[in-house]
Amino acid sequence: MNRARSLFSVHLVAVLFGATGILGELITADPTFITWGRAGFAVLALALLGRVLLAQPLSMLWRHGRWWVLLGSGVLLALHWVTFFISVKVGGIAIATLGFASFPAFITLIEWGLFRETVTRAEWVRLGLVSLGLLLITPSFDLADLGTEGLLWGLLSGASFGVLAVLNRRYLSDVNAFAVAGLQNAIVLLVLSPWVVGSLATISVVNWLWVAVLGVLCTGLAHLLFVSSLRQLPARTAGLVVALEPIYAIAFAWWFFSQTPSLRTLVGATVMILTILSASLALQKAR
């Protein structure tokens, strides 16, 4: 995958991620089950698409002492998804996706603070604008407010995804992308199984169907494209592009559920989205 295709891929990931909140709203089940189910269907999809071939990647990860990275990334993925769906249920689709969209800021801070990577002045400005956007969309600063609680869960989701993106880029980018995505989803499945197995009989057929769509398209395919794109794009650049997710999620929520965002939320979302678009344009000019 070259740089142009990588950029296209992360934009497609943004659309697929944008649909995730809609499906989370449609599925009338616990966030833990939604996460468990999407991981299971994602493993099946990736096994078919990637023709499995996990023996060599597993051997490579074990031989180079990176098994702990794989395990940690799977746990982070589970945390990211569970907190995101809690955010959807508590605060609504727009708040959840905008909270998640904070993850490029976490990527920038991690790469600068822990790995001493150079961050340009323009990137610091974008980081500040994303933070401003988050302040604008905060319904109130009262923790009893469901919108504020939902945003906090969304921020935790974004933080965990930011750490996951950095781990993927720095330690797993040389491993087959199908294998990385499949193994991470398998870890999610295993980690959450004890909390889910007892309630499977209560899940309706319709919920199983929505979870299948979520797992195959918005998880398996999207995860694969994101992991693949990190081989050509810096994690913070890919993160900024994928963070366009809110524009799709808000539009979908507005259309399907009549969840009309407040003017303040729209202003904050506009600030964040324009910031993300500027990063994408800057990347294209640098090609």
C-alpha positions in Angstrom: 0.0 0.0 0.0 1.5 3.3 -1.1 1.0 6.7 0.6 -1.9 7.8 -1.6 -3.8 4.5 -1.0 -3.0 4.7 2.7 -4.6 8.2 2.9 -7.7 6.9 1.0 -7.9 4.0 3.4 -7.9 6.0 6.5 -10.7 8.3 5.1 -12.7 5.1 4.4 -12.0 4.0 8.0 -13.5 7.3 9.1 -16.8 6.5 7.3 -16.9 3.0 8.8 -16.1 4.2 12.2 -18.8 6.8 11.9 -21.3 4.1 11.3 -20.2 2.3 14.5 -22.1 4.7 16.8 -25.3 4.2 14.8 -25.0 0.4 15.2 -24.2 0.9 18.9 -27.4 2.8 19.3 -29.4 0.2 17.3 -28.1 -2.8 19.3 -30.2 -3.1 22.5 -27.6 -4.9 24.5 -24.9 -4.4 27.1 -21.7 -2.6 25.8 -19.6 -5.6 26.9 -21.6 -7.9 24.7 -21.5 -5.5 21.7 -17.7 -5.4 22.0 -17.4 -9.2 22.4 -19.7 -9.9 19.5 -18.0 -7.4 17.1 -14.6 -8.9 18.0 -15.9 -12.4 17.3 -17.3 -11.5 13.8 -14.2 -9.5 13.1 -12.0 -12.5 13.7 -14.1 -14.6 11.3 -14.0 -11.9 8.7 -10.2 -11.3 9.0 -9.6 -15.1 8.9 -11.5 -15.3 5.6 -9.9 -12.2 4.1 -6.4 -12.8 5.3 -6.5 -16.6 4.9 -5.5 -16.9 8.5 -1.7 -17.6 8.2 -1.1 -16.7 11.8 1.8 -19.2 12.5 4.6 -17.0 11.2 3.4 -13.7 12.8 2.9 -15.5 16.1 6.4 -17.0 15.9 7.9 -13.6 15.0 6.2 -11.8 17.9 7.2 -14.5 20.3 10.8 -14.7 19.0 11.3 -10.9 19.3 9.7 -10.6 22.7 6.7 -8.6 21.4 4.0 -11.0 22.7 3.4 -8.5 25.5 2.7 -5.7 23.0 0.1 -7.9 21.2 -1.5 -8.8 24.5 -1.5 -5.2 25.7 -2.9 -3.9 22.5 -5.8 -6.4 22.6 -6.7 -5.3 26.1 -6.5 -1.7 25.0 -8.8 -2.5 22.1 -11.3 -4.0 24.5 -11.2 -1.0 26.8 -11.5 1.4 23.8 -14.7 -0.4 22.5 -16.4 -0.9 25.8 -15.9 2.7 26.9 -17.1 3.9 23.5 -20.4 2.0 23.6 -20.9 3.2 27.2 -20.4 6.7 25.9 -23.0 6.1 23.1 -25.6 4.7 25.6 -25.0 7.5 28.2 -24.3 10.6 26.2 -25.5 9.9 22.6 -23.8 9.3 19.3 -22.5 12.8 18.7 -20.9 13.2 22.1 -19.4 9.7 22.0 -17.8 10.1 18.6 -16.5 13.6 19.4 -15.0 12.4 22.6 -13.3 9.5 20.7 -12.1 12.0 18.1 -9.7 13.4 20.8 -7.3 10.4 20.2 -5.0 12.3 17.8 -4.2 14.6 20.7 -3.3 11.6 22.9 -1.1 10.2 20.0 0.8 13.5 19.7 1.4 13.8 23.4 2.5 10.1 23.7 4.9 10.3 20.7 6.3 13.6 21.9 6.5 12.9 25.7 7.6 9.2 25.7 9.4 8.8 22.4 10.7 12.3 21.9 9.4 12.5 18.3 9.5 15.9 16.7 6.2 17.7 16.7 5.9 20.7 14.5 4.4 24.1 15.5 1.5 23.4 13.1 0.8 20.1 14.9 0.8 21.8 18.3 -1.7 24.4 17.0 -3.9 21.6 15.8 -3.7 19.9 19.1 -4.8 23.2 20.8 -7.7 23.5 18.4 -8.9 20.0 19.0 -8.8 20.7 22.8 -10.8 23.9 22.2 -13.3 21.9 20.2 -13.7 19.4 23.1 -14.3 22.3 25.6 -17.0 23.7 23.3 -18.9 20.4 23.0 -18.8 19.7 26.8 -22.5 20.1 27.8 -21.5 21.3 31.3 -18.8 20.8 33.9 -21.2 18.9 36.2 -20.4 15.2 36.5 -24.0 14.5 37.2 -24.9 15.7 33.6 -25.3 12.6 31.4 -23.8 14.4 28.4 -20.7 15.3 30.4 -20.4 11.7 31.7 -20.8 10.4 28.2 -18.0 12.7 27.0 -15.7 11.5 29.7 -16.3 7.9 28.6 -15.6 9.0 25.0 -12.3 10.7 26.1 -11.3 7.4 27.8 -12.1 5.6 24.6 -10.0 8.1 22.6 -7.1 7.8 25.0 -7.0 4.0 24.9 -7.2 4.1 21.1 -4.4 6.6 20.9 -2.1 4.3 22.9 -3.2 1.4 20.7 -2.3 3.3 17.5 1.2 4.2 18.8 1.8 0.5 19.8 0.7 -0.7 16.4 3.0 1.7 14.6 6.1 1.3 16.7 6.0 -2.4 17.4 3.6 -4.2 15.1 3.9 -2.4 11.7 6.2 -5.1 10.3 3.8 -7.9 11.0 1.1 -9.0 8.6 -1.8 -6.5 9.0 -4.5 -9.3 8.8 -2.7 -11.2 11.5 -2.3 -8.2 13.8 -6.0 -7.2 13.5 -7.2 -10.9 13.8 -5.0 -11.6 16.9 -6.0 -8.3 18.6 -9.7 -9.1 18.1 -9.2 -12.7 19.3 -7.7 -11.3 22.5 -10.7 -9.0 23.0 -13.0 -12.1 22.5 -11.1 -14.1 25.1 -10.8 -11.3 27.7 -14.5 -10.5 27.6 -15.9 -14.0 27.4 -16.3 -14.6 31.1 -18.6 -11.5 31.3 -20.7 -12.4 28.3 -21.2 -16.2 27.9 -23.9 -16.4 30.5 -26.1 -13.9 28.8 -25.9 -15.0 25.2 -29.2 -16.8 25.2 -31.0 -13.6 25.9 -29.7 -11.8 22.8 -32.3 -11.4 20.0 -31.7 -12.4 16.4 -31.9 -8.8 15.3 -29.2 -7.8 17.7 -27.0 -10.7 16.5 -27.5 -9.4 12.9 -26.5 -5.8 13.7 -23.5 -7.1 15.7 -22.4 -9.1 12.6 -22.5 -6.0 10.4 -20.6 -4.1 13.1 -18.0 -6.9 13.3 -17.4 -7.5 9.6 -17.5 -4.0 8.1 -16.9 -1.5 10.9 -14.4 -3.7 12.8 -12.7 -6.3 10.6 -12.4 -4.3 7.4 -11.9 -0.9 9.2 -9.3 -2.3 11.6 -7.4 -3.9 8.8 -7.3 -0.7 6.7 -6.1 1.3 9.7 -3.3 -1.1 10.6 -2.2 -1.2 7.0 -2.2 2.6 6.6 0.2 3.0 9.5 3.0 1.4 7.4 3.0 4.5 5.2 1.6 7.3 7.4 2.7 8.6 10.8 0.3 7.5 13.6 -0.7 11.1 14.5 -1.5 11.9 10.8 -3.5 8.8 10.3 -5.3 9.5 13.6 -6.2 13.0 12.5 -7.8 11.8 9.3 -9.7 9.0 11.0 -10.9 11.5 13.5 -13.2 12.8 10.7 -15.5 10.1 12.0 -17.7 12.6 14.0 -18.9 14.4 10.8 -20.3 11.1 9.5 -21.6 10.0 12.9 -23.4 13.2 13.6 -25.0 13.2 10.2 -26.1 9.6 10.5 -27.5 10.3 14.0 -29.3 13.4 12.8 -30.8 11.5 9.9 -31.7 8.1 11.5 -32.5 9.1 15.1 -33.3 12.8 15.0 -30.5 13.4 17.5 -30.1 17.1 16.7 -26.8 18.5 18.1 -26.8 21.8 20.0 -25.3 24.9 18.4 -22.4 24.7 20.8 -21.7 21.1 19.8 -21.8 22.0 16.1 -19.3 24.8 16.7 -17.0 22.5 18.6 -17.4 19.8 16.0 -16.6 22.3 13.2 -13.4 23.4 14.9 -12.3 19.8 15.3 -13.2 18.7 11.8 -11.6 21.7 10.1 -8.4 21.0 12.1 -8.4 17.4 10.9 -9.0 18.5 7.3 -6.1 20.8 7.5 -3.8 18.0 8.6 -5.0 15.9 5.7 -4.3 18.7 3.2 -0.9 19.3 4.7 -0.1 15.6 4.1 -1.2 15.8 0.5 1.0 18.8 -0.1 4.0 17.0 1.4 3.7 14.1 -1.1 
